[in-house]
Amino acid sequence: METSDNTPAGSPAPTSTARRSGRVTKAPEKFTPDAPAATKRKRSAEHDDEDAENESPDEGGDGDNHDDDESDTADEEPQRAKKKKSSSQAAKSKKPAAKKPKINGDATGAADANHAPRQLVSRPKKAVKIAIAEREATGLYADIFASGDSSDKVATEWYHKYQANDSAAVTDLVNCILSCAGCDQHVTEDDIRDPDNSQNRLADLQNVYAEEGITDYPLISRAKSTRSFRDLLIGFFKSLLIVLHETEVLYKESDLMENITRWIVSMSSSTLRPFRHTATTVALAMEGSLVEIAKKLDDRITKMTQQLDAEKSRKGKNKDRLSAIQKTLDEANENRTTCEDMIVEYFETVFIHRYRDIDPKIRIECVEALGTWVMQLPRYFMKPEFLRYLGWMLSDVIPQTRQEVLKQLTRILKRDAEKLGHFIDRFRPRLMEIVAKDADVSVRVASIAVVQILKDTGMLDPSEIDSVGRLIFDTELRVRRAVIDFFAGCVNDSIETKVETIGGQDVVDEIFGDDDEDDYFSPRRDWIAIKCLAELLAAYDAQLEEENQTEPPRPLDIAVEMVQAVAPETRISLASQVIYEKIEQVKNWELLAGYLLYDHSASTTSRSSKKGSSTESALRDAVAPEGSEEPILLEVLASAVRASLAPTSEADKARRRHRAEGGDNAEEAAISLASIIPRLLKKYGAEASTAVIVLRLEHCLDLDIFQQLRQDSTTYRRLLDEICTQFDRHVDRGVLTEATTALLHARKYDELEEIADAKISELWENVLNALRHFDRICELGIRTNLDVEAIAELGHILVKMSKLASISNCIEALDAEGTADGSDAPAIEILVRIVHRGKLDQVDEALDDLEDEAVSFAIKACQFYFMWQVRGLIGSVQAGTAISGRDVESLNQLRKTYEENLIGTLTSRGTNDDLRLFATGGLCDLHVIFATLKQVVDQQASSGGQNYTILRPLLEPIRGDLTPELIEIYDAAERAYAKCLKRTLNEPADDEDPLDDDQLSDDEEENDGELTEAEKKAKELKAEKALCELAGKFVLAILAKMVDQTGDHAGKLKKRMSRNQNKLGANLKETLAFLDEGRVVERLREGGAAGKKKKPASKGKGKQPVKGKQAISEEIVVADDEDSDQEEEGGGGGQQGQKRRVEEVEDDDEVEVEEGTVEDLRRRELLDEDHQNENDPIEDDSDLGGGQMDEDESVLGD
């Protein structure tokens, strides 16, 4: 515990810092406690540099550690000694201040400690005890917390006790503060009468307290009995100061406040957190009360001054009255001076040390207190020397502290922003940095409120307004919702500017006249707001696009499903979600549609025609969309429609019901949207980027309406016609994906399925004719026999076939033989031949990507074909119907050819390119698809049904000699991802093949030095997805017993995949966890149990199956590499070990536990899973960094 805190450092603001108390300033003999001392934490050099830049010339070193500033203390001591009562004390005070010993570190090491890392002292853990508010306490502590009396009454009673026996009352007060800190040791009246020994006495109490190992104290206790503890404590000391003020003891008996202050200040600099925190809370409460008193004195002085001036202005002056008023005014001025001296003393001795305390709770309390003082006494505290502490705390490491600073700044700026120009200019860059880049979302949200005030008062530059407005595109929903008011204000400002450009509001009213509420397709006033919104969104989007330029994904990446063809959300759609909630013009999506469908090109005609009015021409020019504004408004329209027609919250549902009662019901909205979409497609369907957005509108339609209202089926038929037109017209992957989704949406409803199937049949006819045209002119099974344009056109046809095959049963379309000469084979055979184009013989950079893209789409179409075939066979087996042997033989021959072509594709490539990985996954998928048929056939045979042995040829696994190739593919994918993560993989086991030189050289040749951070992250994510998807395919094939089961290489693939299971992230770890068949059985069993209705817990039963969270948690645990290796060496691996684990799981379904234990209560669902043991320590608020308390922890600022 430090003793130097008794002497305050230089004041930042007041002109006179001498104390009125006249207390002794001679430093008492220092006492060094036996407890080990901790090195004091100093501000880093970086922070010191920042403070130096922010400090004005007269600010000196207030930003540094005041207790260690010996020169400031020495210079101030003679100044404080001028008002001492005792002449001898004054004589002593004129001597130079002695060098103060450092209890928490010697003076010679203080400088080095500023830059040296903090060393934590290792010590054995002590027994945990909890100090709570004493319920059976007596004296003042009991009066405050147990009597139930108000703070004013308790303070008045203490005052009467003080009048009767001052020493006993002060003793009771100090003991009350000690009890509030959780200390059961108290001081005596002799200690109170000897204030010079207060430091030593507190050191003794601190040692005793530290030895007890208390980790909790009432101010931070979570016990229900202490929830109002802080309020009662603060309320009492505020009331106490008010009572002393009203009785004038505060001004007439300075020894009282000096004694109380001595004990509180000494405790506030203690190395023990309970002492320091409690004393700081009390000191801040007392200063807050002094601020209120100063405010009252200011009001009294103002009134008395007015009375004095009024009395002097009268003709017949009453000298006695003037004399009485002057005397009262002088007394009030003296009292205010005394009060301000006390405010300064508490600020210098407590606040300037504790505002950067190591405990964030203390720092937060200091920030809250300073904000309150500024609000209550702006005359004194609204000065740079006080406000700068709020600015400095904007850089606090704890988010809660920064958030509290922003909260206080919001209060202050709402009232006095115009008076704080210097502060705002000084710390505005830091505020803008927090708004844009702070790591904590809550802090960013709070900072937006501050910036909003600055914008309203005109204190932001245009560039700063734009930087905040761009947050409407932020990825965090809370940030977007917080900034929507700011953004809406920018839109309103733009509207005002636009109206002035047109000619003023009168001109606008004259041109538009009265708006027709139901006519959304004619010009109206709201179009000005829509235009301004589009301009602002387009400008911000262009700025972000320029800052974060990204290349579009490769078509091949989309083809092999490495990247989605359509992004689920864009910047504009994210922004539109919150814009819809705030801007009225966006809520009315029909208004947006009318603006987009209007022919704004008429303004050009009006400009060239003499008949056109110049005003109308200017108006149309002002509201006509330009550049990228129309695509942006289309995305806003799509988001508005989705929010309007698909409500998710109860409030939205209630709003929708209310709208339906008013006549604008869902049926009318759906019919209106269905009629608008074709018109939008005709206008914007030529461009793929806009067609994608318009097609997305169909997903919002409630097709139940068209199913119920048969007379409106023609409306939906026209919509499907336009969707199919877009499918035929475009080759863009996004357009085809959205059109496919729309057709799938239609087939979900029985009444509309027939209409959709008719349209799909027409689409099939078109693509099959195009495919057969290629089949007639060339051999589609040979690679590189087509030029760039031809192979690209073939890829367009195949992507459409793969999309159509995913919508409905494609067997009939693909099995039908051709009627044209030169192409009479079924389409599925043509697709299988195209897969053979994946075999790579010679590299051709101009054609390879296009060839691989076409092959990948052919693989997709074939996969869907086999899925539909297996689905039909499963239905026949389950129904017990006969299956044609010729059909099975034909299907098996087709499957073998397709499999050989896939194997040729993946084995012909030396590196893991996109198509090799995709073909490998396709091979596994093919066998997994037929494995589902095997399960049904085996189940039918075991139940005594028909034995479908005719289907056995379809159920063959992947041949065993392909396992080394699959291991090589997995090994390359694993090494590629490990290189992105810069992690070292485990060495192969003795019985595994070592890495060859070619593989190692491939890794060394690649260089990522020229990639940006975003590109490196994208490469890492792509490598992780490729590895995890490949691992997932292998895991499914292994579990289905379709690979790694027979031959000389049986079990090697599984063992190779498990080698680095724990080294490459949680995604791969959890994927490979399914290789443990025992865990698969457990998860399947739990999945079935979760679907059943829970039975009530039976009383008295201690034998219950384990379920709930605990079982899931146990499954997720994966053994370390060493444990896995030991299990493999000890015979725990392989199929036998897995079977043994499955048997153990089945045998250990129910485990006996003792009745009444925690496990028994948990199994009977009478105890929460997160239940803590009774003996577990209660942890402090970890989010504030105030965890386990060390007895000699460092005190930041001391």
Summary of the structure (lengths in Angstrom):
residues: 1198
radius of gyration: 40.2
end to end distance: 9.4
largest distance: 130.0
contacts: 3659
relative contact order: 0.05
helix: 67%
strand: 1%
